[in-house]
Amino acid sequence: MTPTLVRRHVPHADSAPRVDLCARARDWSEIQERMLVPLYEAVYERLEVGPATRLLGLRCGAGLALLLAAGRGAEVTGVDAACPERLALARERLLPDARRGANGGALGGTGTHGGGRDGRGHPGGRGARAEADGPSGAPGPQGAPGPSGAHGDGGLGTSGRTRARATAELVAGSPGDAAGAEDAAYTLVTVFEPIGCLAGDSEGLGELLADALPLAARGAAVVLAGWGPPERCATSSVLRVATKLADPLRSARSWRPARRDDLEEVAQPAGLKPDGSGRVACPFGYADVDSAVRGLLSTGLFDAAIAATDAKQVDKELTEALHPYRRPDGTVWMPNVFRYLVTRVP
């Protein structure tokens, strides 16, 4: 659902979407990103993430998953080369003192921006359900927080690597850029950007894992995430709007139903050994239709449609597609199920 839904993939260089990337990044962090909090918490609960955990988050985006892990005491590193606008927001969440040029604590509290627009509608983990279906799997929490990040215009510096008190690090580059001679091996690697809703949305993931796995300890957990079956994901019907409008580009980024073995097909070529999986309910809830449209557009999954038509047409079609999920009080609610796969580094 970048890259809950997820990242931007532009089919052709000439079809770059006509969007404000900074505004989109804020909509992502304020509205959409929190929808996957039940997934993050279920994985962290199952793997007992805590002070002994050294986590490498690939395609970390605006950093909410990292923030939740840091709140459990984990040492976290986030890597994302695709979206500097989102990574700047992650820096504000995780390294607020570095942004202010201070030498204080590394981790910042959750921000207050964005909660007002979405407070009535976002799931925030309420009613979330995790179903463990692998070995030694503990079900996820019944309730999970849905924090949003503080905002500003902090940068990552010319090196692309920022660190504060060695508990949080953000890298605008490849996993190899996060490695240091003094660093211990990572005990957990996550790719929480779900795959399985668009053709080719796992492209590049194999190469990313190949760069990251040498940094992980033997036996370290590597977690991949994906969309659940379309019959259990109400948002799937809305995503088909993007495919329809993006024609004739649809062959490059067309919607497709999630397959049972999407995650295994990524893990196997990387040499990872499966160690269980789980399903987590992640409903997409919004305060109103406007918030729903902004949140879904922030995923980047509609960018090809915007490039092929125009933003107003996409807004109109998306609003109509959301009509079945609008409640009498004006909120929008779409039940979804996501799947995660736990693997191990041999």
MARMIKE-712592 format. One record per residue (C-alpha): residue number from 1; x, y, z. Coordinates in nm, 4 decimals, decimal comma. Layout:
N
     i       east      north         up
   NUM          X          Y          Z
...
// end
This chain:
346
     i       east      north         up
     1     0,0000     0,0000     0,0000
     2     0,7480     0,3180    -0,0863
     3     0,9058     0,2460    -0,1074
     4     0,1316     0,1445     0,3522
     5     0,0925     0,0900     0,0112
     6     0,4263     0,1911    -0,0916
     7     0,6912     0,3479    -0,2990
     8     0,7086     0,5464    -0,6149
     9     0,8221     0,3645    -0,9285
    10     0,8172     0,5869    -1,2344
    11     0,7694     0,3773    -1,5511
    12     0,9666     0,6128    -1,7770
    13     1,1927     0,9058    -1,7067
    14     0,9766     1,1259    -1,9271
    15     0,6637     1,0495    -1,7264
    16     0,7714     1,1903    -1,3902
    17     0,4556     1,2790    -1,1957
    18     0,3664     1,6444    -1,1599
    19     0,3509     1,6439    -0,7806
    20     0,4978     1,8334    -0,4877
    21     0,7279     1,5695    -0,3399
    22     0,7717     1,7537    -0,0094
    23     0,3947     1,7816     0,0377
    24     0,3553     1,4160    -0,0512
    25     0,6172     1,3163     0,2048
    26     0,4313     1,5076     0,4756
    27     0,1005     1,3500     0,3787
    28     0,2709     1,0129     0,4021
    29     0,4097     1,0792     0,7487
    30     0,0989     1,2530     0,8841
    31    -0,1738     1,0340     0,7325
    32    -0,0682     0,7115     0,5633
    33     0,2402     0,5723     0,7313
    34     0,0680     0,4949     1,0596
    35    -0,1666     0,2474     0,8898
    36     0,1052    -0,0183     0,9092
    37     0,1784     0,0268     1,2792
    38     0,0021    -0,3030     1,3666
    39     0,2394    -0,4793     1,1247
    40     0,5468    -0,3190     1,2781
    41     0,4362    -0,3991     1,6313
    42     0,3446    -0,7598     1,5488
    43     0,6901    -0,8231     1,4054
    44     0,8676    -0,6528     1,6945
    45     0,6618    -0,8450     1,9486
    46     0,7283    -1,1755     1,7789
    47     1,1029    -1,1162     1,7539
    48     1,1252    -0,9632     2,1032
    49     1,2872    -0,6447     1,9790
    50     1,4553    -0,4599     2,2641
    51     1,7871    -0,3216     2,3936
    52     1,9804    -0,6204     2,2569
    53     1,8530    -0,5564     1,9030
    54     2,0605    -0,3859     1,6366
    55     1,8170    -0,3113     1,3544
    56     1,8794    -0,2177     0,9910
    57     1,5668    -0,0808     0,8249
    58     1,5838    -0,0889     0,4432
    59     1,3646     0,1549     0,2489
    60     1,2912     0,3157     0,5836
    61     1,1018     0,6168     0,4447
    62     0,9898     0,8617     0,7110
    63     1,1108     0,6336     0,9877
    64     0,8021     0,5482     1,1926
    65     0,8981     0,1795     1,2143
    66     1,2448     0,2800     1,3325
    67     1,0965     0,5130     1,5925
    68     0,8832     0,2320     1,7372
    69     1,1847    -0,0002     1,7549
    70     1,3942     0,2710     1,9207
    71     1,1146     0,3143     2,1727
    72     1,1701    -0,0500     2,2670
    73     1,5390     0,0240     2,3270
    74     1,6783    -0,1028     1,9963
    75     1,9721     0,0580     1,8194
    76     1,8387     0,1499     1,4747
    77     1,9815     0,2376     1,1348
    78     1,7611     0,3462     0,8454
    79     1,8626     0,3367     0,4793
    80     1,6693     0,4933     0,1920
    81     1,8135     0,6209    -0,1337
    82     1,4821     0,6725    -0,3145
    83     1,3055     0,9504    -0,1262
    84     1,5136     1,2243     0,0395
    85     1,1949     1,4114     0,1346
    86     1,0762     1,1239     0,3520
    87     1,4234     1,0648     0,4927
    88     1,4407     1,4296     0,6009
    89     1,1246     1,3698     0,8060
    90     1,2799     1,0563     0,9545
    91     1,5740     1,2681     1,0638
    92     1,3413     1,5065     1,2443
    93     1,1767     1,2157     1,4236
    94     1,4878     1,0269     1,5225
    95     1,7579     1,2934     1,5385
    96     1,5882     1,6148     1,6531
    97     1,8880     1,7302     1,8549
    98     2,1184     1,6804     1,5571
    99     1,8793     1,8933     1,3507
   100     1,9027     2,1710     1,6084
   101     2,2810     2,1362     1,6198
   102     2,2703     2,0254     1,9832
   103     2,4619     1,7426     2,1485
   104     2,1699     1,6049     2,3445
   105     1,9699     1,2848     2,3229
   106     1,9385     1,0931     1,9996
   107     1,5720     1,0079     2,0027
   108     1,2840     1,2484     1,9804
   109     0,9302     1,1999     2,0993
   110     0,6382     1,1613     1,8637
   111     0,5210     1,4834     1,7114
   112     0,1851     1,6511     1,7423
   113     0,1392     1,7527     1,3793
   114    -0,1042     1,5568     1,1705
   115    -0,3046     1,3918     1,4480
   116    -0,5895     1,6383     1,4240
   117    -0,6694     1,5679     1,0610
   118    -0,6752     1,1962     1,1063
   119    -0,7655     1,1417     1,4691
   120    -1,1163     1,0105     1,4136
   121    -1,0416     0,7853     1,1252
   122    -0,6980     0,6277     1,1543
   123    -0,6851     0,2769     1,2973
   124    -0,3975     0,3452     1,5366
   125    -0,3902    -0,0269     1,6003
   126    -0,7447    -0,0355     1,7412
   127    -0,8958    -0,3701     1,6672
   128    -0,5764    -0,4844     1,4966
   129    -0,5224    -0,8555     1,4948
   130    -0,2038    -1,0518     1,4282
   131    -0,2206    -1,4147     1,3259
   132     0,1032    -1,6095     1,3630
   133     0,1200    -1,9022     1,1229
   134     0,4823    -2,0052     1,1498
   135     0,7033    -2,1783     1,4041
   136     0,7329    -2,0295     1,7497
   137     0,5263    -1,7292     1,6489
   138     0,3644    -1,5140     1,9137
   139     0,0594    -1,3184     1,8017
   140     0,1006    -0,9458     1,7738
   141    -0,0494    -0,6917     2,0102
   142    -0,4190    -0,6199     2,0117
   143    -0,3516    -0,2476     2,0230
   144    -0,0645    -0,0506     1,8769
   145     0,0130     0,3177     1,8885
   146    -0,0141     0,5351     1,5817
   147     0,2286     0,8221     1,6376
   148     0,3075     1,0806     1,3802
   149     0,6368     1,2585     1,3433
   150     0,7449     1,6116     1,4092
   151     0,8111     1,8157     1,1008
   152     1,0549     2,0693     0,9663
   153     1,3127     2,1039     0,6937
   154     1,6137     1,9293     0,8463
   155     1,8665     1,7825     0,6055
   156     2,1021     1,4880     0,6111
   157     2,4197     1,6813     0,5455
   158     2,6625     1,6438     0,2597
   159     2,7752     1,2966     0,3633
   160     2,4223     1,1556     0,3638
   161     2,4960     0,9915     0,6981
   162     2,3897     1,1304     1,0326
   163     2,4200     0,9795     1,3753
   164     2,3351     1,0778     1,7305
   165     2,4714     0,8934     2,0359
   166     2,5146     0,5764     1,8278
   167     2,1511     0,4768     1,8876
   168     2,0013     0,6048     1,5653
   169     2,1550     0,6524     1,2227
   170     2,0038     0,7511     0,8892
   171     2,1733     0,6931     0,5555
   172     2,0768     0,8434     0,2215
   173     2,2444     0,5764     0,0166
   174     2,3079     0,2027     0,0114
   175     2,3329    -0,0357     0,3091
   176     2,7092    -0,0423     0,2589
   177     2,7213     0,3289     0,3399
   178     2,5955     0,2443     0,6900
   179     2,8814     0,0088     0,7668
   180     3,1638     0,1146     0,9915
   181     3,4665    -0,0684     1,1211
   182     3,3513    -0,0127     1,4784
   183     2,9956    -0,1288     1,4184
   184     2,8662    -0,4640     1,5396
   185     2,6682    -0,6840     1,3030
   186     2,2941    -0,6245     1,2712
   187     2,0677    -0,8743     1,4438
   188     1,7523    -0,7735     1,2533
   189     1,6983    -0,6469     0,8984
   190     1,3535    -0,5254     0,7936
   191     1,1906    -0,4321     0,4641
   192     0,8476    -0,3120     0,5753
   193     0,7547    -0,1616     0,2406
   194     0,4875    -0,4093     0,1285
   195     0,5145    -0,5757    -0,2084
   196     0,2564    -0,7670    -0,4080
   197     0,0082    -0,5076    -0,5346
   198     0,1807    -0,3846    -0,8509
   199     0,3665    -0,5711    -1,1217
   200     0,7382    -0,5341    -1,0619
   201     0,7110    -0,3783    -0,7155
   202     0,9808    -0,6120    -0,5838
   203     1,2319    -0,4916    -0,8430
   204     1,5627    -0,3996    -0,6872
   205     1,4839    -0,5732    -0,3599
   206     1,7194    -0,8627    -0,4334
   207     2,0089    -0,6254    -0,4944
   208     1,9251    -0,4310    -0,1806
   209     1,9279    -0,7484     0,0287
   210     2,2557    -0,8577    -0,1308
   211     2,4134    -0,5320    -0,0130
   212     2,2645    -0,5596     0,3361
   213     2,3142    -0,9257     0,4282
   214     2,6956    -0,9053     0,4671
   215     2,6295    -0,6556     0,7461
   216     2,4013    -0,8960     0,9365
   217     2,5067    -1,1527     1,1919
   218     2,4722    -1,5217     1,1203
   219     2,1227    -1,6270     1,2202
   220     1,9949    -1,2689     1,2143
   221     1,6278    -1,2263     1,1281
   222     1,5348    -1,0679     0,7953
   223     1,1701    -0,9631     0,7663
   224     0,9846    -0,8981     0,4406
   225     0,6297    -0,7615     0,4146
   226     0,3584    -0,7878     0,1522
   227    -0,0097    -0,7368     0,0768
   228    -0,2493    -1,0067     0,1753
   229    -0,5028    -1,1761    -0,0538
   230    -0,7089    -0,9196    -0,2504
   231    -1,0321    -1,0602    -0,1074
   232    -0,9063    -0,9552     0,2366
   233    -0,7703    -0,6161     0,1251
   234    -1,0452    -0,3646     0,0513
   235    -0,7874    -0,1175    -0,0772
   236    -0,7114    -0,3492    -0,3697
   237    -1,0256    -0,2334    -0,5475
   238    -0,9161     0,1288    -0,5092
   239    -0,5699     0,0550    -0,6477
   240    -0,7248    -0,0713    -0,9696
   241    -0,8225     0,2891    -1,0408
   242    -0,4533     0,3692    -1,0791
   243    -0,4137     0,0937    -1,3367
   244    -0,7143     0,2077    -1,5376
   245    -0,6031     0,5697    -1,5504
   246    -0,2384     0,4915    -1,6193
   247    -0,3156     0,3158    -1,9471
   248    -0,1225     0,2912    -2,1811
   249     0,1501     0,2739    -1,9136
   250    -0,0294    -0,0083    -1,7358
   251     0,2015    -0,2766    -1,8748
   252     0,4853    -0,1231    -1,6731
   253     0,3090    -0,0667    -1,3386
   254    -0,0247    -0,2466    -1,3538
   255    -0,2159    -0,3679    -1,0519
   256    -0,2065    -0,7397    -0,9908
   257    -0,3456    -0,9565    -0,7131
   258    -0,1012    -1,0551    -0,4412
   259     0,0285    -1,4090    -0,4742
   260     0,0793    -1,6549    -0,1934
   261     0,4545    -1,6871    -0,2491
   262     0,5461    -1,3257    -0,3309
   263     0,7728    -1,2946    -0,0280
   264     0,9275    -1,6383    -0,0648
   265     1,0180    -1,5558    -0,4266
   266     1,2270    -1,2658    -0,2957
   267     1,3827    -1,4557    -0,0048
   268     1,4889    -1,7692    -0,1897
   269     1,7284    -1,6122    -0,4443
   270     1,8864    -1,4140    -0,1589
   271     1,9711    -1,7401     0,0181
   272     1,7500    -1,6636     0,3185
   273     1,5966    -1,9493     0,5175
   274     1,2235    -1,9135     0,6024
   275     1,1491    -1,9172     0,9749
   276     0,7774    -1,8515     0,9924
   277     0,5258    -1,5961     0,8781
   278     0,2228    -1,4106     1,0023
   279    -0,0792    -1,2089     0,8947
   280    -0,1778    -0,8794     1,0494
   281    -0,4961    -0,6761     1,0126
   282    -0,4056    -0,3219     0,9086
   283    -0,7254    -0,1307     0,8330
   284    -0,6876     0,1973     0,6488
   285    -0,8980     0,4536     0,8336
   286    -0,9305     0,8229     0,7536
   287    -1,1143     1,1179     0,9077
   288    -1,2781     1,2062     0,5758
   289    -1,2546     1,1500     0,2020
   290    -1,0043     1,4333     0,1561
   291    -0,7658     1,2726     0,4056
   292    -0,8131     0,9367     0,2340
   293    -0,7293     1,0806    -0,1070
   294    -0,4223     1,2632     0,0247
   295    -0,3042     0,9557     0,2126
   296    -0,3424     0,7198    -0,0804
   297    -0,1798     0,9632    -0,3238
   298     0,1168     0,9948    -0,0868
   299     0,2020     0,6271    -0,1472
   300     0,3141     0,7058    -0,4998
   301     0,1020     0,4233    -0,6421
   302    -0,1043     0,6732    -0,8405
   303     0,1861     0,8726    -0,9842
   304     0,1773     0,6933    -1,3191
   305    -0,1935     0,7738    -1,3462
   306    -0,1229     1,1416    -1,2751
   307     0,1467     1,1448    -1,5424
   308    -0,0886     0,9820    -1,7953
   309    -0,3903     1,2039    -1,7181
   310    -0,3859     1,4868    -1,4632
   311    -0,4129     1,5287    -1,0886
   312    -0,7747     1,6498    -1,0935
   313    -0,8902     1,3458    -1,2905
   314    -0,7099     1,1104    -1,0534
   315    -0,8618     1,2874    -0,7497
   316    -1,2097     1,2536    -0,9014
   317    -1,1760     0,8843    -0,9862
   318    -1,0172     0,8054    -0,6515
   319    -1,2944     0,9863    -0,4624
   320    -1,5559     0,7825    -0,6478
   321    -1,3710     0,4572    -0,5772
   322    -1,3701     0,5387    -0,2043
   323    -1,7479     0,5886    -0,1928
   324    -1,8302     0,2273    -0,0867
   325    -1,6005     0,2634     0,2134
   326    -1,7390     0,5904     0,3435
   327    -1,9289     0,5674     0,6726
   328    -2,2349     0,7718     0,7685
   329    -2,0201     0,9982     0,9877
   330    -1,7967     1,0821     0,6887
   331    -1,5002     0,8668     0,7886
   332    -1,3477     0,6197     0,5453
   333    -1,2667     0,2652     0,6540
   334    -1,1044    -0,0099     0,4468
   335    -1,0150    -0,3428     0,6125
   336    -0,6847    -0,4903     0,4946
   337    -0,4608    -0,7811     0,5819
   338    -0,0864    -0,7768     0,5346
   339     0,1571    -1,0655     0,5507
   340     0,5118    -1,0800     0,6813
   341     0,7801    -1,3440     0,6344
   342     1,0564    -1,4034     0,8877
   343     1,3753    -1,5478     0,7410
   344     1,7221    -1,6126     0,8777
   345     2,0698    -1,5357     0,7502
   346     2,2484    -1,8710     0,7017
// end
